[in-house]
Amino acid sequence: MEQAELLAAHSHRIDQRIAAVARDCEYTPVVDGLMCLRGIQVTTAFGLAVEIGDWTRFTGATIGSYFGLVPSEQSSGQSRHQGPITKAGSRYARKLLVEAAWQHRRPYVTPGLRPLRQLDLVGPATRIRALEGNHRLHHKWEACDARKKRSATANTAVARELAG
């Protein structure tokens, strides 16, 4: 029990150091924008910002393949078969996105106090995009549920949307 408490305190100190670094670095605008999405706190946002670096080299359609969140495919002539995700790219960034995607399963009504404060830190275009994104990600979950997809499969689809 004591070991668990020591590890939790150590993890909390590391999170505080990451938050301090993220407040005053070149990735601060990206971190602030990412934190407007549900499921993304400062550690996740900073991890994604550092893993990607230059965000301008990707589009919403290509970033999912960079993280390995697109289905593998085997084609021969007219036949085409999609398999599991490719798992190419950064395992750490993919894990961050998949973990954040679970938050979008819950209904999205209005942002809470922390997200509202976070939305005040970004520009109007980013604010609108983040709110639309939160609704879109929840609707993706609902669509997967309506088609009776497994939870893990639905979550991977939401993570791919979240990456975009």
C-alpha positions as CSV (number, residue, x, y, z in Angstrom):
1,M,0.0,0.0,0.0
2,E,2.8,2.3,0.9
3,Q,4.5,1.6,-2.5
4,A,1.4,2.4,-4.4
5,E,1.1,5.7,-2.5
6,L,4.7,6.6,-3.3
7,L,4.3,5.8,-6.9
8,A,1.1,7.9,-7.1
9,A,2.9,10.8,-5.5
10,H,5.8,10.4,-7.9
11,S,3.4,10.3,-10.9
12,H,1.7,13.4,-9.6
13,R,5.0,15.2,-9.4
14,I,5.9,14.2,-13.0
15,D,2.5,15.4,-14.2
16,Q,3.1,18.8,-12.5
17,R,6.6,19.1,-14.2
18,I,5.1,18.2,-17.6
19,A,2.4,20.9,-17.1
20,A,5.0,23.5,-16.2
21,V,7.0,22.7,-19.3
22,A,3.9,22.7,-21.5
23,R,2.9,26.1,-20.2
24,D,6.0,27.8,-21.6
25,C,7.3,26.0,-24.7
26,E,7.0,26.1,-28.5
27,Y,4.1,23.6,-28.3
28,T,1.9,25.7,-25.9
29,P,-0.6,26.7,-28.6
30,V,-1.0,23.1,-29.8
31,V,-1.3,21.8,-26.3
32,D,-4.0,24.4,-25.5
33,G,-5.9,23.5,-28.7
34,L,-5.7,19.8,-28.0
35,M,-6.9,20.2,-24.4
36,C,-10.2,21.6,-25.7
37,L,-11.1,18.0,-26.8
38,R,-12.6,15.6,-24.3
39,G,-10.3,13.0,-22.9
40,I,-7.2,15.1,-23.5
41,Q,-5.4,16.6,-20.5
42,V,-2.1,18.3,-20.4
43,T,0.1,15.1,-20.3
44,T,-1.7,13.6,-23.3
45,A,-1.7,16.9,-25.3
46,F,2.0,17.5,-24.6
47,G,2.8,13.9,-25.6
48,L,0.9,14.2,-28.9
49,A,2.5,17.6,-29.6
50,V,6.0,16.3,-29.1
51,E,5.4,13.0,-31.0
52,I,4.1,14.8,-34.1
53,G,6.2,18.0,-34.0
54,D,5.2,19.7,-37.2
55,W,1.5,19.4,-37.6
56,T,1.4,21.0,-41.0
57,R,2.8,17.9,-42.7
58,F,-0.5,16.0,-42.2
59,T,-4.1,16.4,-43.2
60,G,-7.0,15.0,-41.4
61,A,-7.1,12.1,-43.8
62,T,-3.3,11.2,-43.5
63,I,-2.7,11.5,-39.8
64,G,-4.6,8.3,-39.0
65,S,-2.2,6.3,-41.1
66,Y,0.8,7.9,-39.5
67,F,-0.5,6.6,-36.1
68,G,-1.4,3.2,-37.6
69,L,-5.1,3.6,-36.9
70,V,-6.2,2.6,-40.4
71,P,-7.3,-0.9,-41.3
72,S,-4.8,-3.1,-43.1
73,E,-5.8,-4.2,-46.6
74,Q,-5.2,-7.2,-48.8
75,S,-6.2,-6.7,-52.4
76,S,-6.0,-9.0,-55.4
77,G,-7.8,-8.1,-58.6
78,Q,-11.4,-7.2,-57.8
79,S,-11.3,-8.7,-54.2
80,R,-10.5,-6.5,-51.3
81,H,-10.3,-7.5,-47.6
82,Q,-9.7,-5.1,-44.7
83,G,-8.1,-6.5,-41.6
84,P,-7.0,-5.1,-38.2
85,I,-5.3,-1.7,-37.9
86,T,-1.8,-1.5,-39.2
87,K,-0.2,-0.4,-35.9
88,A,2.4,1.6,-37.9
89,G,4.0,4.7,-36.4
90,S,4.3,5.7,-32.8
91,R,2.9,3.2,-30.3
92,Y,2.9,5.8,-27.6
93,A,0.9,8.4,-29.6
94,R,-1.5,5.7,-30.7
95,K,-2.0,4.6,-27.1
96,L,-2.7,8.2,-26.0
97,L,-5.4,8.6,-28.7
98,V,-7.0,5.3,-28.0
99,E,-7.2,6.1,-24.2
100,A,-8.6,9.6,-24.9
101,A,-11.2,8.2,-27.3
102,W,-12.9,6.3,-24.5
103,Q,-14.2,9.6,-23.1
104,H,-16.3,10.2,-26.1
105,R,-18.5,7.3,-25.4
106,R,-20.4,9.3,-22.8
107,P,-23.0,11.7,-24.1
108,Y,-21.8,15.2,-24.8
109,V,-24.2,17.9,-23.7
110,T,-22.3,21.0,-22.5
111,P,-18.7,21.5,-21.5
112,G,-17.9,21.6,-17.8
113,L,-15.9,24.2,-16.0
114,R,-12.4,23.0,-16.9
115,P,-13.2,22.7,-20.6
116,L,-14.8,26.2,-20.6
117,R,-11.7,27.7,-19.1
118,Q,-9.6,25.8,-21.7
119,L,-11.8,27.1,-24.5
120,D,-11.1,30.7,-23.3
121,L,-7.4,30.1,-24.0
122,V,-7.8,29.5,-27.7
123,G,-9.0,31.5,-30.6
124,P,-12.6,31.5,-31.9
125,A,-11.9,29.2,-34.9
126,T,-10.2,26.6,-32.6
127,R,-13.0,26.9,-30.1
128,I,-15.7,26.2,-32.7
129,R,-13.7,23.4,-34.2
130,A,-13.2,21.8,-30.8
131,L,-16.9,21.9,-29.9
132,E,-17.9,20.5,-33.3
133,G,-15.2,17.8,-32.9
134,N,-16.5,16.7,-29.5
135,H,-20.0,16.3,-30.9
136,R,-18.7,14.5,-34.0
137,L,-16.7,12.1,-31.9
138,H,-19.6,11.2,-29.7
139,H,-21.8,10.7,-32.8
140,K,-19.2,8.4,-34.2
141,W,-19.6,6.2,-31.1
142,E,-23.3,6.3,-31.5
143,A,-23.1,5.2,-35.1
144,C,-20.8,2.3,-34.2
145,D,-23.2,1.3,-31.4
146,A,-26.1,1.4,-33.8
147,R,-24.2,-1.0,-36.1
148,K,-23.5,-3.3,-33.2
149,K,-19.7,-2.9,-33.4
150,R,-17.6,-4.2,-30.6
151,S,-16.4,-1.6,-28.1
152,A,-12.7,-1.9,-29.0
153,T,-13.5,-1.6,-32.7
154,A,-15.7,1.5,-32.1
155,N,-13.0,3.1,-29.9
156,T,-10.4,2.6,-32.5
157,A,-12.6,4.3,-35.1
158,V,-13.2,7.2,-32.7
159,A,-9.4,7.4,-32.0
160,R,-8.8,7.6,-35.8
161,E,-11.4,10.5,-36.0
162,L,-9.8,12.1,-33.0
163,A,-6.4,12.0,-34.7
164,G,-7.9,13.8,-37.7
